[in-house]
């Protein structure tokens, strides 16, 4: 699944923040709440888009049609 460009509920642009959030939380091990505050993501609807995101592209690519 690909991150949406805007929040589904409020319409705030959030797509450009996904790579930085993912890099800082997974690779650097920073706390998600601290990263949300620094990126300016305050609303729960926007946070739910980030926390509910699952990257399945690598898994799906294993099952390409021949």
HTML snippet that shows the backbone in 3Dmol.js (N, CA, C, O; Angstrom):
<script src="https://3Dmol.org/build/3Dmol-min.js"></script>
<div id="view" style="width:600px;height:400px;position:relative"></div>
<script>
const pdb = `
ATOM      1  N   UNK A   1       0.844  -1.174   0.000  1.00  0.00           N
ATOM      2  CA  UNK A   1       0.000   0.000   0.000  1.00  0.00           C
ATOM      3  C   UNK A   1       0.889   1.236   0.000  1.00  0.00           C
ATOM      4  O   UNK A   1       1.945   1.246   0.633  1.00  0.00           O
ATOM      5  N   UNK A   2       0.479   2.236  -0.681  1.00  0.00           N
ATOM      6  CA  UNK A   2       1.240   3.465  -0.777  1.00  0.00           C
ATOM      7  C   UNK A   2       0.573   4.512   0.113  1.00  0.00           C
ATOM      8  O   UNK A   2      -0.653   4.600   0.174  1.00  0.00           O
ATOM      9  N   UNK A   3       1.383   5.292   0.792  1.00  0.00           N
ATOM     10  CA  UNK A   3       0.866   6.321   1.700  1.00  0.00           C
ATOM     11  C   UNK A   3       0.062   7.353   0.903  1.00  0.00           C
ATOM     12  O   UNK A   3       0.510   7.787  -0.159  1.00  0.00           O
ATOM     13  N   UNK A   4      -1.111   7.753   1.394  1.00  0.00           N
ATOM     14  CA  UNK A   4      -1.876   8.780   0.682  1.00  0.00           C
ATOM     15  C   UNK A   4      -1.194  10.143   0.755  1.00  0.00           C
ATOM     16  O   UNK A   4      -0.471  10.434   1.708  1.00  0.00           O
ATOM     17  N   UNK A   5      -1.425  10.961  -0.240  1.00  0.00           N
ATOM     18  CA  UNK A   5      -0.818  12.293  -0.292  1.00  0.00           C
ATOM     19  C   UNK A   5      -1.415  13.183   0.787  1.00  0.00           C
ATOM     20  O   UNK A   5      -0.703  13.963   1.419  1.00  0.00           O
ATOM     21  N   UNK A   6      -2.710  13.067   0.997  1.00  0.00           N
ATOM     22  CA  UNK A   6      -3.397  13.862   2.012  1.00  0.00           C
ATOM     23  C   UNK A   6      -4.088  12.949   3.015  1.00  0.00           C
ATOM     24  O   UNK A   6      -4.410  11.799   2.716  1.00  0.00           O
ATOM     25  N   UNK A   7      -4.308  13.485   4.211  1.00  0.00           N
ATOM     26  CA  UNK A   7      -5.044  12.742   5.232  1.00  0.00           C
ATOM     27  C   UNK A   7      -6.466  12.517   4.727  1.00  0.00           C
ATOM     28  O   UNK A   7      -7.078  13.413   4.145  1.00  0.00           O
ATOM     29  N   UNK A   8      -6.973  11.339   4.949  1.00  0.00           N
ATOM     30  CA  UNK A   8      -8.293  10.976   4.456  1.00  0.00           C
ATOM     31  C   UNK A   8      -9.383  11.786   5.162  1.00  0.00           C
ATOM     32  O   UNK A   8     -10.388  12.137   4.545  1.00  0.00           O
ATOM     33  N   UNK A   9      -9.195  12.081   6.436  1.00  0.00           N
ATOM     34  CA  UNK A   9     -10.226  12.774   7.204  1.00  0.00           C
ATOM     35  C   UNK A   9     -10.183  14.291   7.068  1.00  0.00           C
ATOM     36  O   UNK A   9     -11.195  14.915   6.751  1.00  0.00           O
ATOM     37  N   UNK A  10      -9.016  14.885   7.308  1.00  0.00           N
ATOM     38  CA  UNK A  10      -8.951  16.347   7.369  1.00  0.00           C
ATOM     39  C   UNK A  10      -8.378  16.994   6.115  1.00  0.00           C
ATOM     40  O   UNK A  10      -8.556  18.196   5.917  1.00  0.00           O
ATOM     41  N   UNK A  11      -7.698  16.236   5.267  1.00  0.00           N
ATOM     42  CA  UNK A  11      -7.174  16.776   4.024  1.00  0.00           C
ATOM     43  C   UNK A  11      -5.809  17.427   4.128  1.00  0.00           C
ATOM     44  O   UNK A  11      -5.346  18.026   3.157  1.00  0.00           O
ATOM     45  N   UNK A  12      -5.145  17.329   5.278  1.00  0.00           N
ATOM     46  CA  UNK A  12      -3.817  17.924   5.441  1.00  0.00           C
ATOM     47  C   UNK A  12      -2.794  17.139   4.617  1.00  0.00           C
ATOM     48  O   UNK A  12      -2.816  15.908   4.644  1.00  0.00           O
ATOM     49  N   UNK A  13      -1.906  17.806   3.891  1.00  0.00           N
ATOM     50  CA  UNK A  13      -0.873  17.095   3.132  1.00  0.00           C
ATOM     51  C   UNK A  13       0.121  16.407   4.060  1.00  0.00           C
ATOM     52  O   UNK A  13       0.774  17.066   4.869  1.00  0.00           O
ATOM     53  N   UNK A  14       0.239  15.079   3.947  1.00  0.00           N
ATOM     54  CA  UNK A  14       1.122  14.320   4.830  1.00  0.00           C
ATOM     55  C   UNK A  14       2.035  13.365   4.075  1.00  0.00           C
ATOM     56  O   UNK A  14       2.957  12.811   4.673  1.00  0.00           O
ATOM     57  N   UNK A  15       1.813  13.158   2.803  1.00  0.00           N
ATOM     58  CA  UNK A  15       2.561  12.170   2.040  1.00  0.00           C
ATOM     59  C   UNK A  15       4.053  12.431   1.994  1.00  0.00           C
ATOM     60  O   UNK A  15       4.842  11.486   1.959  1.00  0.00           O
ATOM     61  N   UNK A  16       4.455  13.690   1.993  1.00  0.00           N
ATOM     62  CA  UNK A  16       5.872  14.027   1.912  1.00  0.00           C
ATOM     63  C   UNK A  16       6.618  13.754   3.215  1.00  0.00           C
ATOM     64  O   UNK A  16       7.849  13.790   3.230  1.00  0.00           O
ATOM     65  N   UNK A  17       5.910  13.485   4.303  1.00  0.00           N
ATOM     66  CA  UNK A  17       6.532  13.250   5.601  1.00  0.00           C
ATOM     67  C   UNK A  17       6.769  11.773   5.892  1.00  0.00           C
ATOM     68  O   UNK A  17       7.457  11.440   6.857  1.00  0.00           O
ATOM     69  N   UNK A  18       6.213  10.883   5.075  1.00  0.00           N
ATOM     70  CA  UNK A  18       6.270   9.457   5.355  1.00  0.00           C
ATOM     71  C   UNK A  18       7.686   8.904   5.382  1.00  0.00           C
ATOM     72  O   UNK A  18       8.030   8.163   6.303  1.00  0.00           O
ATOM     73  N   UNK A  19       8.518   9.241   4.402  1.00  0.00           N
ATOM     74  CA  UNK A  19       9.880   8.694   4.333  1.00  0.00           C
ATOM     75  C   UNK A  19      10.705   9.096   5.558  1.00  0.00           C
ATOM     76  O   UNK A  19      11.425   8.271   6.121  1.00  0.00           O
ATOM     77  N   UNK A  20      10.600  10.354   5.966  1.00  0.00           N
ATOM     78  CA  UNK A  20      11.351  10.809   7.131  1.00  0.00           C
ATOM     79  C   UNK A  20      10.854  10.123   8.397  1.00  0.00           C
ATOM     80  O   UNK A  20      11.655   9.717   9.238  1.00  0.00           O
ATOM     81  N   UNK A  21       9.532   9.991   8.537  1.00  0.00           N
ATOM     82  CA  UNK A  21       8.972   9.315   9.708  1.00  0.00           C
ATOM     83  C   UNK A  21       9.437   7.865   9.761  1.00  0.00           C
ATOM     84  O   UNK A  21       9.854   7.385  10.815  1.00  0.00           O
ATOM     85  N   UNK A  22       9.371   7.177   8.654  1.00  0.00           N
ATOM     86  CA  UNK A  22       9.771   5.770   8.597  1.00  0.00           C
ATOM     87  C   UNK A  22      11.257   5.618   8.909  1.00  0.00           C
ATOM     88  O   UNK A  22      11.648   4.737   9.675  1.00  0.00           O
ATOM     89  N   UNK A  23      12.076   6.469   8.319  1.00  0.00           N
ATOM     90  CA  UNK A  23      13.521   6.396   8.538  1.00  0.00           C
ATOM     91  C   UNK A  23      13.874   6.647   9.998  1.00  0.00           C
ATOM     92  O   UNK A  23      14.689   5.930  10.578  1.00  0.00           O
ATOM     93  N   UNK A  24      13.264   7.656  10.585  1.00  0.00           N
ATOM     94  CA  UNK A  24      13.606   8.007  11.967  1.00  0.00           C
ATOM     95  C   UNK A  24      13.096   7.003  12.976  1.00  0.00           C
ATOM     96  O   UNK A  24      13.758   6.776  13.988  1.00  0.00           O
ATOM     97  N   UNK A  25      11.947   6.391  12.745  1.00  0.00           N
ATOM     98  CA  UNK A  25      11.408   5.447  13.719  1.00  0.00           C
ATOM     99  C   UNK A  25      12.010   4.056  13.568  1.00  0.00           C
ATOM    100  O   UNK A  25      12.324   3.410  14.567  1.00  0.00           O
ATOM    101  N   UNK A  26      12.175   3.586  12.334  1.00  0.00           N
ATOM    102  CA  UNK A  26      12.685   2.228  12.134  1.00  0.00           C
ATOM    103  C   UNK A  26      14.204   2.159  12.193  1.00  0.00           C
ATOM    104  O   UNK A  26      14.757   1.308  12.889  1.00  0.00           O
ATOM    105  N   UNK A  27      14.882   3.041  11.474  1.00  0.00           N
ATOM    106  CA  UNK A  27      16.334   2.954  11.381  1.00  0.00           C
ATOM    107  C   UNK A  27      17.050   3.601  12.559  1.00  0.00           C
ATOM    108  O   UNK A  27      18.045   3.066  13.048  1.00  0.00           O
ATOM    109  N   UNK A  28      16.557   4.738  13.017  1.00  0.00           N
ATOM    110  CA  UNK A  28      17.221   5.447  14.108  1.00  0.00           C
ATOM    111  C   UNK A  28      16.670   5.081  15.481  1.00  0.00           C
ATOM    112  O   UNK A  28      17.293   5.381  16.500  1.00  0.00           O
ATOM    113  N   UNK A  29      15.504   4.434  15.514  1.00  0.00           N
ATOM    114  CA  UNK A  29      14.922   3.993  16.776  1.00  0.00           C
ATOM    115  C   UNK A  29      14.347   5.105  17.638  1.00  0.00           C
ATOM    116  O   UNK A  29      14.227   4.944  18.853  1.00  0.00           O
ATOM    117  N   UNK A  30      13.993   6.222  17.036  1.00  0.00           N
ATOM    118  CA  UNK A  30      13.412   7.327  17.802  1.00  0.00           C
ATOM    119  C   UNK A  30      11.968   7.018  18.175  1.00  0.00           C
ATOM    120  O   UNK A  30      11.308   6.194  17.542  1.00  0.00           O
ATOM    121  N   UNK A  31      11.495   7.692  19.206  1.00  0.00           N
ATOM    122  CA  UNK A  31      10.121   7.534  19.662  1.00  0.00           C
ATOM    123  C   UNK A  31       9.161   8.161  18.655  1.00  0.00           C
ATOM    124  O   UNK A  31       9.400   9.269  18.174  1.00  0.00           O
ATOM    125  N   UNK A  32       8.086   7.460  18.339  1.00  0.00           N
ATOM    126  CA  UNK A  32       7.124   7.941  17.351  1.00  0.00           C
ATOM    127  C   UNK A  32       6.464   9.243  17.745  1.00  0.00           C
ATOM    128  O   UNK A  32       6.245  10.104  16.892  1.00  0.00           O
ATOM    129  N   UNK A  33       6.140   9.411  19.027  1.00  0.00           N
ATOM    130  CA  UNK A  33       5.489  10.648  19.477  1.00  0.00           C
ATOM    131  C   UNK A  33       6.405  11.853  19.309  1.00  0.00           C
ATOM    132  O   UNK A  33       5.952  12.934  18.935  1.00  0.00           O
ATOM    133  N   UNK A  34       7.690  11.669  19.584  1.00  0.00           N
ATOM    134  CA  UNK A  34       8.651  12.758  19.423  1.00  0.00           C
ATOM    135  C   UNK A  34       8.771  13.149  17.947  1.00  0.00           C
ATOM    136  O   UNK A  34       8.842  14.332  17.614  1.00  0.00           O
ATOM    137  N   UNK A  35       8.793  12.147  17.074  1.00  0.00           N
ATOM    138  CA  UNK A  35       8.903  12.409  15.635  1.00  0.00           C
ATOM    139  C   UNK A  35       7.648  13.115  15.132  1.00  0.00           C
ATOM    140  O   UNK A  35       7.743  14.040  14.325  1.00  0.00           O
ATOM    141  N   UNK A  36       6.472  12.689  15.600  1.00  0.00           N
ATOM    142  CA  UNK A  36       5.224  13.365  15.218  1.00  0.00           C
ATOM    143  C   UNK A  36       5.272  14.842  15.595  1.00  0.00           C
ATOM    144  O   UNK A  36       4.899  15.703  14.798  1.00  0.00           O
ATOM    145  N   UNK A  37       5.730  15.133  16.807  1.00  0.00           N
ATOM    146  CA  UNK A  37       5.797  16.523  17.268  1.00  0.00           C
ATOM    147  C   UNK A  37       6.748  17.347  16.408  1.00  0.00           C
ATOM    148  O   UNK A  37       6.434  18.483  16.051  1.00  0.00           O
ATOM    149  N   UNK A  38       7.904  16.788  16.074  1.00  0.00           N
ATOM    150  CA  UNK A  38       8.897  17.519  15.294  1.00  0.00           C
ATOM    151  C   UNK A  38       8.466  17.709  13.844  1.00  0.00           C
ATOM    152  O   UNK A  38       8.844  18.696  13.213  1.00  0.00           O
ATOM    153  N   UNK A  39       7.683  16.778  13.312  1.00  0.00           N
ATOM    154  CA  UNK A  39       7.197  16.907  11.942  1.00  0.00           C
ATOM    155  C   UNK A  39       5.946  17.775  11.847  1.00  0.00           C
ATOM    156  O   UNK A  39       5.533  18.149  10.749  1.00  0.00           O
ATOM    157  N   UNK A  40       5.343  18.096  12.985  1.00  0.00           N
ATOM    158  CA  UNK A  40       4.164  18.962  12.994  1.00  0.00           C
ATOM    159  C   UNK A  40       2.866  18.216  12.769  1.00  0.00           C
ATOM    160  O   UNK A  40       1.880  18.812  12.336  1.00  0.00           O
ATOM    161  N   UNK A  41       2.844  16.929  13.053  1.00  0.00           N
ATOM    162  CA  UNK A  41       1.624  16.134  12.916  1.00  0.00           C
ATOM    163  C   UNK A  41       0.946  16.092  14.278  1.00  0.00           C
ATOM    164  O   UNK A  41       1.431  15.435  15.199  1.00  0.00           O
ATOM    165  N   UNK A  42      -0.176  16.794  14.404  1.00  0.00           N
ATOM    166  CA  UNK A  42      -0.834  16.952  15.688  1.00  0.00           C
ATOM    167  C   UNK A  42      -2.144  16.184  15.783  1.00  0.00           C
ATOM    168  O   UNK A  42      -2.503  15.699  16.856  1.00  0.00           O
ATOM    169  N   UNK A  43      -2.851  16.072  14.684  1.00  0.00           N
ATOM    170  CA  UNK A  43      -4.192  15.483  14.708  1.00  0.00           C
ATOM    171  C   UNK A  43      -4.127  13.953  14.752  1.00  0.00           C
ATOM    172  O   UNK A  43      -3.228  13.333  14.184  1.00  0.00           O
ATOM    173  N   UNK A  44      -5.104  13.370  15.440  1.00  0.00           N
ATOM    174  CA  UNK A  44      -5.152  11.920  15.571  1.00  0.00           C
ATOM    175  C   UNK A  44      -5.446  11.238  14.243  1.00  0.00           C
ATOM    176  O   UNK A  44      -4.990  10.120  14.001  1.00  0.00           O
ATOM    177  N   UNK A  45      -6.207  11.906  13.384  1.00  0.00           N
ATOM    178  CA  UNK A  45      -6.532  11.301  12.098  1.00  0.00           C
ATOM    179  C   UNK A  45      -5.275  11.165  11.239  1.00  0.00           C
ATOM    180  O   UNK A  45      -5.102  10.161  10.550  1.00  0.00           O
ATOM    181  N   UNK A  46      -4.407  12.159  11.277  1.00  0.00           N
ATOM    182  CA  UNK A  46      -3.154  12.097  10.514  1.00  0.00           C
ATOM    183  C   UNK A  46      -2.212  11.055  11.103  1.00  0.00           C
ATOM    184  O   UNK A  46      -1.541  10.333  10.365  1.00  0.00           O
ATOM    185  N   UNK A  47      -2.159  10.975  12.419  1.00  0.00           N
ATOM    186  CA  UNK A  47      -1.305   9.981  13.076  1.00  0.00           C
ATOM    187  C   UNK A  47      -1.769   8.569  12.752  1.00  0.00           C
ATOM    188  O   UNK A  47      -0.947   7.666  12.596  1.00  0.00           O
ATOM    189  N   UNK A  48      -3.077   8.372  12.650  1.00  0.00           N
ATOM    190  CA  UNK A  48      -3.589   7.034  12.366  1.00  0.00           C
ATOM    191  C   UNK A  48      -3.205   6.564  10.970  1.00  0.00           C
ATOM    192  O   UNK A  48      -3.029   5.367  10.748  1.00  0.00           O
ATOM    193  N   UNK A  49      -3.072   7.499  10.024  1.00  0.00           N
ATOM    194  CA  UNK A  49      -2.631   7.142   8.674  1.00  0.00           C
ATOM    195  C   UNK A  49      -1.207   6.596   8.733  1.00  0.00           C
ATOM    196  O   UNK A  49      -0.895   5.599   8.080  1.00  0.00           O
ATOM    197  N   UNK A  50      -0.347   7.240   9.508  1.00  0.00           N
ATOM    198  CA  UNK A  50       1.043   6.800   9.626  1.00  0.00           C
ATOM    199  C   UNK A  50       1.159   5.495  10.400  1.00  0.00           C
ATOM    200  O   UNK A  50       1.909   4.603  10.003  1.00  0.00           O
ATOM    201  N   UNK A  51       0.429   5.375  11.492  1.00  0.00           N
ATOM    202  CA  UNK A  51       0.551   4.183  12.330  1.00  0.00           C
ATOM    203  C   UNK A  51      -0.129   2.966  11.715  1.00  0.00           C
ATOM    204  O   UNK A  51       0.233   1.831  12.026  1.00  0.00           O
ATOM    205  N   UNK A  52      -1.107   3.193  10.848  1.00  0.00           N
ATOM    206  CA  UNK A  52      -1.805   2.091  10.206  1.00  0.00           C
ATOM    207  C   UNK A  52      -1.183   1.660   8.894  1.00  0.00           C
ATOM    208  O   UNK A  52      -1.678   0.736   8.250  1.00  0.00           O
ATOM    209  N   UNK A  53      -0.111   2.311   8.489  1.00  0.00           N
ATOM    210  CA  UNK A  53       0.536   2.030   7.206  1.00  0.00           C
ATOM    211  C   UNK A  53       1.384   0.763   7.295  1.00  0.00           C
ATOM    212  O   UNK A  53       2.163   0.593   8.232  1.00  0.00           O
ATOM    213  N   UNK A  54       1.228  -0.117   6.318  1.00  0.00           N
ATOM    214  CA  UNK A  54       2.022  -1.335   6.224  1.00  0.00           C
ATOM    215  C   UNK A  54       2.609  -1.409   4.821  1.00  0.00           C
ATOM    216  O   UNK A  54       1.878  -1.301   3.836  1.00  0.00           O
ATOM    217  N   UNK A  55       3.917  -1.590   4.724  1.00  0.00           N
ATOM    218  CA  UNK A  55       4.565  -1.701   3.423  1.00  0.00           C
ATOM    219  C   UNK A  55       4.521  -3.148   2.946  1.00  0.00           C
ATOM    220  O   UNK A  55       5.250  -4.000   3.453  1.00  0.00           O
ATOM    221  N   UNK A  56       3.674  -3.415   1.982  1.00  0.00           N
ATOM    222  CA  UNK A  56       3.536  -4.762   1.439  1.00  0.00           C
ATOM    223  C   UNK A  56       4.146  -4.904   0.052  1.00  0.00           C
ATOM    224  O   UNK A  56       4.077  -5.984  -0.534  1.00  0.00           O
ATOM    225  N   UNK A  57       4.736  -3.855  -0.487  1.00  0.00           N
ATOM    226  CA  UNK A  57       5.222  -3.898  -1.858  1.00  0.00           C
ATOM    227  C   UNK A  57       6.274  -4.979  -2.081  1.00  0.00           C
ATOM    228  O   UNK A  57       6.238  -5.668  -3.101  1.00  0.00           O
ATOM    229  N   UNK A  58       7.207  -5.141  -1.147  1.00  0.00           N
ATOM    230  CA  UNK A  58       8.240  -6.165  -1.314  1.00  0.00           C
ATOM    231  C   UNK A  58       7.638  -7.562  -1.271  1.00  0.00           C
ATOM    232  O   UNK A  58       8.081  -8.448  -2.002  1.00  0.00           O
ATOM    233  N   UNK A  59       6.645  -7.768  -0.433  1.00  0.00           N
ATOM    234  CA  UNK A  59       5.972  -9.061  -0.359  1.00  0.00           C
ATOM    235  C   UNK A  59       5.180  -9.332  -1.632  1.00  0.00           C
ATOM    236  O   UNK A  59       5.199 -10.451  -2.144  1.00  0.00           O
ATOM    237  N   UNK A  60       4.492  -8.335  -2.142  1.00  0.00           N
ATOM    238  CA  UNK A  60       3.681  -8.488  -3.342  1.00  0.00           C
ATOM    239  C   UNK A  60       4.553  -8.733  -4.568  1.00  0.00           C
ATOM    240  O   UNK A  60       4.169  -9.483  -5.466  1.00  0.00           O
ATOM    241  N   UNK A  61       5.720  -8.107  -4.609  1.00  0.00           N
ATOM    242  CA  UNK A  61       6.616  -8.271  -5.759  1.00  0.00           C
ATOM    243  C   UNK A  61       7.106  -9.702  -5.932  1.00  0.00           C
ATOM    244  O   UNK A  61       7.515 -10.075  -7.032  1.00  0.00           O
ATOM    245  N   UNK A  62       7.076 -10.507  -4.887  1.00  0.00           N
ATOM    246  CA  UNK A  62       7.494 -11.905  -4.982  1.00  0.00           C
ATOM    247  C   UNK A  62       6.514 -12.724  -5.824  1.00  0.00           C
ATOM    248  O   UNK A  62       6.888 -13.762  -6.370  1.00  0.00           O
ATOM    249  N   UNK A  63       5.279 -12.274  -5.932  1.00  0.00           N
ATOM    250  CA  UNK A  63       4.233 -13.023  -6.614  1.00  0.00           C
ATOM    251  C   UNK A  63       3.819 -12.387  -7.931  1.00  0.00           C
ATOM    252  O   UNK A  63       2.628 -12.301  -8.230  1.00  0.00           O
ATOM    253  N   UNK A  64       4.783 -11.942  -8.716  1.00  0.00           N
ATOM    254  CA  UNK A  64       4.483 -11.333  -9.999  1.00  0.00           C
ATOM    255  C   UNK A  64       3.910 -12.364 -10.961  1.00  0.00           C
ATOM    256  O   UNK A  64       4.239 -13.549 -10.902  1.00  0.00           O
ATOM    257  N   UNK A  65       3.039 -11.881 -11.851  1.00  0.00           N
ATOM    258  CA  UNK A  65       2.522 -12.755 -12.904  1.00  0.00           C
ATOM    259  C   UNK A  65       3.623 -13.042 -13.901  1.00  0.00           C
ATOM    260  O   UNK A  65       4.434 -12.168 -14.208  1.00  0.00           O
ATOM    261  N   UNK A  66       3.655 -14.228 -14.394  1.00  0.00           N
ATOM    262  CA  UNK A  66       4.672 -14.589 -15.391  1.00  0.00           C
ATOM    263  C   UNK A  66       4.222 -14.269 -16.781  1.00  0.00           C
ATOM    264  O   UNK A  66       4.957 -14.510 -17.739  1.00  0.00           O
TER     265      UNK A  66
END
`;
const viewer = $3Dmol.createViewer("view");
viewer.addModel(pdb, "pdb");
viewer.setStyle({}, {cartoon: {color: "spectrum"}});
viewer.zoomTo();
viewer.render();
</script>
